[in-house]
Amino acid sequence: MDDVFRAMSDPTRRGILRLLREEGSLTAGEIAERFDLAKSTMSGHFAVLKQAGLIVAERQGTRLVYGLSLSVFEETVDAVLALLGSRTRASKPRAQERRR
């Protein structure tokens, strides 16, 4: 899960994820057109997102098409909610003790 949070900590990578969520699968070139960054920089962002499992890449002829990996998003949200849920349950007795 650390890879997911590290990948999502960068505003450009969040922008890539947002773009893929809104527009669906896009080629690397179509994504790169939206950002004022060098191809090598974009490749680095794609690599981090792929390593975290947030995007998947599919070769279509000479083009590389990227799409979201929704299962990783769902797993991450579930994990965060579980953490928040256990934290909320743990903090309730303390809050009740303070009121006494």
Phi and psi in radians as a Rosetta constraint file:
Dihedral C 1 N 2 CA 2 C 2 CIRCULARHARMONIC -1.037 0.35
Dihedral N 2 CA 2 C 2 N 3 CIRCULARHARMONIC -0.669 0.35
Dihedral C 2 N 3 CA 3 C 3 CIRCULARHARMONIC -1.062 0.35
Dihedral N 3 CA 3 C 3 N 4 CIRCULARHARMONIC -0.668 0.35
Dihedral C 3 N 4 CA 4 C 4 CIRCULARHARMONIC -1.137 0.35
Dihedral N 4 CA 4 C 4 N 5 CIRCULARHARMONIC -0.830 0.35
Dihedral C 4 N 5 CA 5 C 5 CIRCULARHARMONIC -1.173 0.35
Dihedral N 5 CA 5 C 5 N 6 CIRCULARHARMONIC -0.650 0.35
Dihedral C 5 N 6 CA 6 C 6 CIRCULARHARMONIC -1.116 0.35
Dihedral N 6 CA 6 C 6 N 7 CIRCULARHARMONIC -0.755 0.35
Dihedral C 6 N 7 CA 7 C 7 CIRCULARHARMONIC -1.104 0.35
Dihedral N 7 CA 7 C 7 N 8 CIRCULARHARMONIC -0.681 0.35
Dihedral C 7 N 8 CA 8 C 8 CIRCULARHARMONIC -1.450 0.35
Dihedral N 8 CA 8 C 8 N 9 CIRCULARHARMONIC -0.074 0.35
Dihedral C 8 N 9 CA 9 C 9 CIRCULARHARMONIC -1.342 0.35
Dihedral N 9 CA 9 C 9 N 10 CIRCULARHARMONIC -0.260 0.35
Dihedral C 9 N 10 CA 10 C 10 CIRCULARHARMONIC -1.681 0.35
Dihedral N 10 CA 10 C 10 N 11 CIRCULARHARMONIC 2.276 0.35
Dihedral C 10 N 11 CA 11 C 11 CIRCULARHARMONIC -1.083 0.35
Dihedral N 11 CA 11 C 11 N 12 CIRCULARHARMONIC -0.595 0.35
Dihedral C 11 N 12 CA 12 C 12 CIRCULARHARMONIC -1.166 0.35
Dihedral N 12 CA 12 C 12 N 13 CIRCULARHARMONIC -0.751 0.35
Dihedral C 12 N 13 CA 13 C 13 CIRCULARHARMONIC -1.157 0.35
Dihedral N 13 CA 13 C 13 N 14 CIRCULARHARMONIC -0.657 0.35
Dihedral C 13 N 14 CA 14 C 14 CIRCULARHARMONIC -1.107 0.35
Dihedral N 14 CA 14 C 14 N 15 CIRCULARHARMONIC -0.642 0.35
Dihedral C 14 N 15 CA 15 C 15 CIRCULARHARMONIC -1.109 0.35
Dihedral N 15 CA 15 C 15 N 16 CIRCULARHARMONIC -0.707 0.35
Dihedral C 15 N 16 CA 16 C 16 CIRCULARHARMONIC -1.091 0.35
Dihedral N 16 CA 16 C 16 N 17 CIRCULARHARMONIC -0.790 0.35
Dihedral C 16 N 17 CA 17 C 17 CIRCULARHARMONIC -1.092 0.35
Dihedral N 17 CA 17 C 17 N 18 CIRCULARHARMONIC -0.747 0.35
Dihedral C 17 N 18 CA 18 C 18 CIRCULARHARMONIC -1.073 0.35
Dihedral N 18 CA 18 C 18 N 19 CIRCULARHARMONIC -0.774 0.35
Dihedral C 18 N 19 CA 19 C 19 CIRCULARHARMONIC -1.061 0.35
Dihedral N 19 CA 19 C 19 N 20 CIRCULARHARMONIC -0.790 0.35
Dihedral C 19 N 20 CA 20 C 20 CIRCULARHARMONIC -1.158 0.35
Dihedral N 20 CA 20 C 20 N 21 CIRCULARHARMONIC -0.610 0.35
Dihedral C 20 N 21 CA 21 C 21 CIRCULARHARMONIC -1.160 0.35
Dihedral N 21 CA 21 C 21 N 22 CIRCULARHARMONIC -0.730 0.35
Dihedral C 21 N 22 CA 22 C 22 CIRCULARHARMONIC -1.359 0.35
Dihedral N 22 CA 22 C 22 N 23 CIRCULARHARMONIC -0.613 0.35
Dihedral C 22 N 23 CA 23 C 23 CIRCULARHARMONIC -1.971 0.35
Dihedral N 23 CA 23 C 23 N 24 CIRCULARHARMONIC -0.110 0.35
Dihedral C 23 N 24 CA 24 C 24 CIRCULARHARMONIC 1.434 0.35
Dihedral N 24 CA 24 C 24 N 25 CIRCULARHARMONIC -2.874 0.35
Dihedral C 24 N 25 CA 25 C 25 CIRCULARHARMONIC -1.087 0.35
Dihedral N 25 CA 25 C 25 N 26 CIRCULARHARMONIC 2.414 0.35
Dihedral C 25 N 26 CA 26 C 26 CIRCULARHARMONIC -2.434 0.35
Dihedral N 26 CA 26 C 26 N 27 CIRCULARHARMONIC 2.697 0.35
Dihedral C 26 N 27 CA 27 C 27 CIRCULARHARMONIC -1.299 0.35
Dihedral N 27 CA 27 C 27 N 28 CIRCULARHARMONIC 2.812 0.35
Dihedral C 27 N 28 CA 28 C 28 CIRCULARHARMONIC -0.995 0.35
Dihedral N 28 CA 28 C 28 N 29 CIRCULARHARMONIC -0.706 0.35
Dihedral C 28 N 29 CA 29 C 29 CIRCULARHARMONIC -1.124 0.35
Dihedral N 29 CA 29 C 29 N 30 CIRCULARHARMONIC -0.720 0.35
Dihedral C 29 N 30 CA 30 C 30 CIRCULARHARMONIC -1.122 0.35
Dihedral N 30 CA 30 C 30 N 31 CIRCULARHARMONIC -0.672 0.35
Dihedral C 30 N 31 CA 31 C 31 CIRCULARHARMONIC -1.204 0.35
Dihedral N 31 CA 31 C 31 N 32 CIRCULARHARMONIC -0.807 0.35
Dihedral C 31 N 32 CA 32 C 32 CIRCULARHARMONIC -1.068 0.35
Dihedral N 32 CA 32 C 32 N 33 CIRCULARHARMONIC -0.557 0.35
Dihedral C 32 N 33 CA 33 C 33 CIRCULARHARMONIC -1.047 0.35
Dihedral N 33 CA 33 C 33 N 34 CIRCULARHARMONIC -0.454 0.35
Dihedral C 33 N 34 CA 34 C 34 CIRCULARHARMONIC -1.465 0.35
Dihedral N 34 CA 34 C 34 N 35 CIRCULARHARMONIC -0.194 0.35
Dihedral C 34 N 35 CA 35 C 35 CIRCULARHARMONIC -2.153 0.35
Dihedral N 35 CA 35 C 35 N 36 CIRCULARHARMONIC 2.439 0.35
Dihedral C 35 N 36 CA 36 C 36 CIRCULARHARMONIC -1.580 0.35
Dihedral N 36 CA 36 C 36 N 37 CIRCULARHARMONIC 1.133 0.35
Dihedral C 36 N 37 CA 37 C 37 CIRCULARHARMONIC -2.347 0.35
Dihedral N 37 CA 37 C 37 N 38 CIRCULARHARMONIC 2.721 0.35
Dihedral C 37 N 38 CA 38 C 38 CIRCULARHARMONIC -1.150 0.35
Dihedral N 38 CA 38 C 38 N 39 CIRCULARHARMONIC 2.669 0.35
Dihedral C 38 N 39 CA 39 C 39 CIRCULARHARMONIC -0.996 0.35
Dihedral N 39 CA 39 C 39 N 40 CIRCULARHARMONIC -0.678 0.35
Dihedral C 39 N 40 CA 40 C 40 CIRCULARHARMONIC -1.132 0.35
Dihedral N 40 CA 40 C 40 N 41 CIRCULARHARMONIC -0.637 0.35
Dihedral C 40 N 41 CA 41 C 41 CIRCULARHARMONIC -1.171 0.35
Dihedral N 41 CA 41 C 41 N 42 CIRCULARHARMONIC -0.759 0.35
Dihedral C 41 N 42 CA 42 C 42 CIRCULARHARMONIC -1.094 0.35
Dihedral N 42 CA 42 C 42 N 43 CIRCULARHARMONIC -0.714 0.35
Dihedral C 42 N 43 CA 43 C 43 CIRCULARHARMONIC -1.040 0.35
Dihedral N 43 CA 43 C 43 N 44 CIRCULARHARMONIC -0.689 0.35
Dihedral C 43 N 44 CA 44 C 44 CIRCULARHARMONIC -1.098 0.35
Dihedral N 44 CA 44 C 44 N 45 CIRCULARHARMONIC -0.741 0.35
Dihedral C 44 N 45 CA 45 C 45 CIRCULARHARMONIC -1.115 0.35
Dihedral N 45 CA 45 C 45 N 46 CIRCULARHARMONIC -0.761 0.35
Dihedral C 45 N 46 CA 46 C 46 CIRCULARHARMONIC -1.048 0.35
Dihedral N 46 CA 46 C 46 N 47 CIRCULARHARMONIC -0.718 0.35
Dihedral C 46 N 47 CA 47 C 47 CIRCULARHARMONIC -1.094 0.35
Dihedral N 47 CA 47 C 47 N 48 CIRCULARHARMONIC -0.761 0.35
Dihedral C 47 N 48 CA 48 C 48 CIRCULARHARMONIC -1.121 0.35
Dihedral N 48 CA 48 C 48 N 49 CIRCULARHARMONIC -0.768 0.35
Dihedral C 48 N 49 CA 49 C 49 CIRCULARHARMONIC -1.140 0.35
Dihedral N 49 CA 49 C 49 N 50 CIRCULARHARMONIC -0.668 0.35
Dihedral C 49 N 50 CA 50 C 50 CIRCULARHARMONIC -1.180 0.35
Dihedral N 50 CA 50 C 50 N 51 CIRCULARHARMONIC -0.759 0.35
Dihedral C 50 N 51 CA 51 C 51 CIRCULARHARMONIC -1.065 0.35
Dihedral N 51 CA 51 C 51 N 52 CIRCULARHARMONIC -0.636 0.35
Dihedral C 51 N 52 CA 52 C 52 CIRCULARHARMONIC -1.315 0.35
Dihedral N 52 CA 52 C 52 N 53 CIRCULARHARMONIC -0.188 0.35
Dihedral C 52 N 53 CA 53 C 53 CIRCULARHARMONIC 1.412 0.35
Dihedral N 53 CA 53 C 53 N 54 CIRCULARHARMONIC 0.225 0.35
Dihedral C 53 N 54 CA 54 C 54 CIRCULARHARMONIC -1.417 0.35
Dihedral N 54 CA 54 C 54 N 55 CIRCULARHARMONIC -0.442 0.35
Dihedral C 54 N 55 CA 55 C 55 CIRCULARHARMONIC -2.289 0.35
Dihedral N 55 CA 55 C 55 N 56 CIRCULARHARMONIC 2.760 0.35
Dihedral C 55 N 56 CA 56 C 56 CIRCULARHARMONIC -2.143 0.35
Dihedral N 56 CA 56 C 56 N 57 CIRCULARHARMONIC 2.606 0.35
Dihedral C 56 N 57 CA 57 C 57 CIRCULARHARMONIC -2.089 0.35
Dihedral N 57 CA 57 C 57 N 58 CIRCULARHARMONIC 2.417 0.35
Dihedral C 57 N 58 CA 58 C 58 CIRCULARHARMONIC -2.297 0.35
Dihedral N 58 CA 58 C 58 N 59 CIRCULARHARMONIC 2.228 0.35
Dihedral C 58 N 59 CA 59 C 59 CIRCULARHARMONIC -1.426 0.35
Dihedral N 59 CA 59 C 59 N 60 CIRCULARHARMONIC 2.209 0.35
Dihedral C 59 N 60 CA 60 C 60 CIRCULARHARMONIC -2.149 0.35
Dihedral N 60 CA 60 C 60 N 61 CIRCULARHARMONIC 1.647 0.35
Dihedral C 60 N 61 CA 61 C 61 CIRCULARHARMONIC 1.188 0.35
Dihedral N 61 CA 61 C 61 N 62 CIRCULARHARMONIC -2.118 0.35
Dihedral C 61 N 62 CA 62 C 62 CIRCULARHARMONIC -1.633 0.35
Dihedral N 62 CA 62 C 62 N 63 CIRCULARHARMONIC -0.032 0.35
Dihedral C 62 N 63 CA 63 C 63 CIRCULARHARMONIC -1.780 0.35
Dihedral N 63 CA 63 C 63 N 64 CIRCULARHARMONIC 2.596 0.35
Dihedral C 63 N 64 CA 64 C 64 CIRCULARHARMONIC -1.898 0.35
Dihedral N 64 CA 64 C 64 N 65 CIRCULARHARMONIC 2.104 0.35
Dihedral C 64 N 65 CA 65 C 65 CIRCULARHARMONIC -1.883 0.35
Dihedral N 65 CA 65 C 65 N 66 CIRCULARHARMONIC 2.247 0.35
Dihedral C 65 N 66 CA 66 C 66 CIRCULARHARMONIC -1.860 0.35
Dihedral N 66 CA 66 C 66 N 67 CIRCULARHARMONIC 2.535 0.35
Dihedral C 66 N 67 CA 67 C 67 CIRCULARHARMONIC -2.526 0.35
Dihedral N 67 CA 67 C 67 N 68 CIRCULARHARMONIC 2.869 0.35
Dihedral C 67 N 68 CA 68 C 68 CIRCULARHARMONIC -1.310 0.35
Dihedral N 68 CA 68 C 68 N 69 CIRCULARHARMONIC 2.572 0.35
Dihedral C 68 N 69 CA 69 C 69 CIRCULARHARMONIC -1.801 0.35
Dihedral N 69 CA 69 C 69 N 70 CIRCULARHARMONIC 1.592 0.35
Dihedral C 69 N 70 CA 70 C 70 CIRCULARHARMONIC -1.118 0.35
Dihedral N 70 CA 70 C 70 N 71 CIRCULARHARMONIC -0.511 0.35
Dihedral C 70 N 71 CA 71 C 71 CIRCULARHARMONIC -1.091 0.35
Dihedral N 71 CA 71 C 71 N 72 CIRCULARHARMONIC -0.636 0.35
Dihedral C 71 N 72 CA 72 C 72 CIRCULARHARMONIC -1.187 0.35
Dihedral N 72 CA 72 C 72 N 73 CIRCULARHARMONIC -0.696 0.35
Dihedral C 72 N 73 CA 73 C 73 CIRCULARHARMONIC -1.057 0.35
Dihedral N 73 CA 73 C 73 N 74 CIRCULARHARMONIC -0.791 0.35
Dihedral C 73 N 74 CA 74 C 74 CIRCULARHARMONIC -1.092 0.35
Dihedral N 74 CA 74 C 74 N 75 CIRCULARHARMONIC -0.752 0.35
Dihedral C 74 N 75 CA 75 C 75 CIRCULARHARMONIC -1.094 0.35
Dihedral N 75 CA 75 C 75 N 76 CIRCULARHARMONIC -0.712 0.35
Dihedral C 75 N 76 CA 76 C 76 CIRCULARHARMONIC -1.157 0.35
Dihedral N 76 CA 76 C 76 N 77 CIRCULARHARMONIC -0.789 0.35
Dihedral C 76 N 77 CA 77 C 77 CIRCULARHARMONIC -1.073 0.35
Dihedral N 77 CA 77 C 77 N 78 CIRCULARHARMONIC -0.769 0.35
Dihedral C 77 N 78 CA 78 C 78 CIRCULARHARMONIC -1.044 0.35
Dihedral N 78 CA 78 C 78 N 79 CIRCULARHARMONIC -0.748 0.35
Dihedral C 78 N 79 CA 79 C 79 CIRCULARHARMONIC -1.134 0.35
Dihedral N 79 CA 79 C 79 N 80 CIRCULARHARMONIC -0.748 0.35
Dihedral C 79 N 80 CA 80 C 80 CIRCULARHARMONIC -1.136 0.35
Dihedral N 80 CA 80 C 80 N 81 CIRCULARHARMONIC -0.777 0.35
Dihedral C 80 N 81 CA 81 C 81 CIRCULARHARMONIC -1.096 0.35
Dihedral N 81 CA 81 C 81 N 82 CIRCULARHARMONIC -0.662 0.35
Dihedral C 81 N 82 CA 82 C 82 CIRCULARHARMONIC -1.114 0.35
Dihedral N 82 CA 82 C 82 N 83 CIRCULARHARMONIC -0.740 0.35
Dihedral C 82 N 83 CA 83 C 83 CIRCULARHARMONIC -1.108 0.35
Dihedral N 83 CA 83 C 83 N 84 CIRCULARHARMONIC -0.792 0.35
Dihedral C 83 N 84 CA 84 C 84 CIRCULARHARMONIC -1.153 0.35
Dihedral N 84 CA 84 C 84 N 85 CIRCULARHARMONIC -0.667 0.35
Dihedral C 84 N 85 CA 85 C 85 CIRCULARHARMONIC -1.121 0.35
Dihedral N 85 CA 85 C 85 N 86 CIRCULARHARMONIC -0.762 0.35
Dihedral C 85 N 86 CA 86 C 86 CIRCULARHARMONIC -1.220 0.35
Dihedral N 86 CA 86 C 86 N 87 CIRCULARHARMONIC -0.581 0.35
Dihedral C 86 N 87 CA 87 C 87 CIRCULARHARMONIC -1.209 0.35
Dihedral N 87 CA 87 C 87 N 88 CIRCULARHARMONIC -0.707 0.35
Dihedral C 87 N 88 CA 88 C 88 CIRCULARHARMONIC -1.113 0.35
Dihedral N 88 CA 88 C 88 N 89 CIRCULARHARMONIC -0.770 0.35
Dihedral C 88 N 89 CA 89 C 89 CIRCULARHARMONIC -1.102 0.35
Dihedral N 89 CA 89 C 89 N 90 CIRCULARHARMONIC -0.688 0.35
Dihedral C 89 N 90 CA 90 C 90 CIRCULARHARMONIC -1.217 0.35
Dihedral N 90 CA 90 C 90 N 91 CIRCULARHARMONIC -0.532 0.35
Dihedral C 90 N 91 CA 91 C 91 CIRCULARHARMONIC -1.497 0.35
Dihedral N 91 CA 91 C 91 N 92 CIRCULARHARMONIC -0.298 0.35
Dihedral C 91 N 92 CA 92 C 92 CIRCULARHARMONIC -1.085 0.35
Dihedral N 92 CA 92 C 92 N 93 CIRCULARHARMONIC -0.807 0.35
Dihedral C 92 N 93 CA 93 C 93 CIRCULARHARMONIC -1.056 0.35
Dihedral N 93 CA 93 C 93 N 94 CIRCULARHARMONIC -0.658 0.35
Dihedral C 93 N 94 CA 94 C 94 CIRCULARHARMONIC -1.119 0.35
Dihedral N 94 CA 94 C 94 N 95 CIRCULARHARMONIC -0.704 0.35
Dihedral C 94 N 95 CA 95 C 95 CIRCULARHARMONIC -1.133 0.35
Dihedral N 95 CA 95 C 95 N 96 CIRCULARHARMONIC -0.678 0.35
Dihedral C 95 N 96 CA 96 C 96 CIRCULARHARMONIC -1.194 0.35
Dihedral N 96 CA 96 C 96 N 97 CIRCULARHARMONIC -0.638 0.35
Dihedral C 96 N 97 CA 97 C 97 CIRCULARHARMONIC -1.119 0.35
Dihedral N 97 CA 97 C 97 N 98 CIRCULARHARMONIC -0.650 0.35
Dihedral C 97 N 98 CA 98 C 98 CIRCULARHARMONIC -1.137 0.35
Dihedral N 98 CA 98 C 98 N 99 CIRCULARHARMONIC -0.552 0.35
Dihedral C 98 N 99 CA 99 C 99 CIRCULARHARMONIC -1.274 0.35
Dihedral N 99 CA 99 C 99 N 100 CIRCULARHARMONIC -0.369 0.35
